[in-house]
Amino acid sequence: GSGVALDVGRAKRLATVHQRRALAARYETCGIPGCAVLFHRCEPHHLRPWEDGGGTDLANLLPLCVKHHHAVHEGGWQLHVDPETGNVRVTHP
């Protein structure tokens, strides 16, 4: 409503305050199904990694708790998010 940008592409690496608010409106907890860690204890994760050209756009961000963030980055988990519903599917290595 206030005309703030929710897609900033490669202009910023970290999620903006407005992106965090939008994510909090969609996810009350970590984005991994069944995880009860509250949103405020999570960090926005780039679904397509920043290092691989992923932008800091709302559709490319998912809140993850520390445990699940490590599982993605170090454990090889793949995440797939339905753009319509926000439902997350996890593929384990």
N, C-alpha and C positions, 0 to 999 in steps of 0.2 A: 503494500500500500504506500510506503514512503519512498519507493523508487530506489531502494538500495540494490547494489549489484550482488547477486548470488553466484555468479560465474565470473571469475577473474582470470581464468586461463593460466598462463605461465607468468603473469605479472607478480604474483605472490606465491610463495611456497606453502606457507601456513594458512590454515582456515581463518577467515575473518570473523569478527564478533557476530556479524549478521548471518554468516553461514552457520556458525555454531548455534545460533538461536533457531534457525530453520531446521537444523538437524535435531535439536532438542524437541521441536514440535512433532517430529516424525518418530523419533526413537526415545523411549523413556529409559532404556537400558542399553548396554552393549548391543551392537547389531547382530551378534551371533545368536541364533535361535536357542532359547533356553537359558541364556546367561542372565543372571539377575543383578549384575554390577550396574549401579545407577549411572545415567548419562554423565553427570558432573564428575565422575571418576574415570571417564574415558577420554581418549584423544581421537580426533578425526584422522582417519586412515585413507590414503589415496588408493582406490581400487586399481587403477592403472598407475603404477608407480611414477613418482615425480622424475626419477632417474631415467625412466623410459619414455619421457615426454608427456606424462599424464598431467592434466591441468588441475588447478584448484577450483573446480566447478562443483556445484552442489551434487550433481549426479555421479561424481567421481569420488565422493567422500562417504565414509561410513564410520560411526563411532565404534571404537574397539577398546576394551579394557586391556590392561598391561598383559595379562596371560594370553589373550587371543591375538594381540598385536604381535607378540613374540612367536606365536604359533604360525602366523602368516609369514613373517619375515624370516624366521629361522627354521620353521618346521615344514615349510613348503605347502601350507594350506592355500587353496585357490578359493576366492569368493566371487559369487555371481549374484547380482542384485537385480530384481525385477524392477524396471524403471516406473512401472505403473503403481505397484503395491508397496515397494520397498522390502519385500520379502527376500531373505538371504538364503542362498544355497551354498553349502560348504562342500568342497571336494578335498578329501584328505589324500596325501601322497601314498 
